[in-house]
């Protein structure tokens, strides 16, 4: 799909009901920052030689989807995955 600005492209991409992965190719730091700050997907790729939006590297990065591409936004094997199954408990014990 043609677009006039990077912001327009990101807005169009964010309108879809899924958000598994998104990719970006560019050199300008301002454009990279815009993409990373606004793209609504669980996995973001920038300047990846093997493809802009195809799969995570197992053991290196978590893989998660947003919107219709996932349930919790927590990536498998990522730092927020295991804690979603844990329960927090606070205890106060007063010596008598």
Secondary structure, DSSP 4 states (H G I P E B T S, - for coil): ---SSHHHHHHHHHTSSEESEEEE--S-HHHHHHHHHH--SSEEEES-TT-SSS---TTTS-B--EETT-SSSPPBTSTTTGGGG-----------
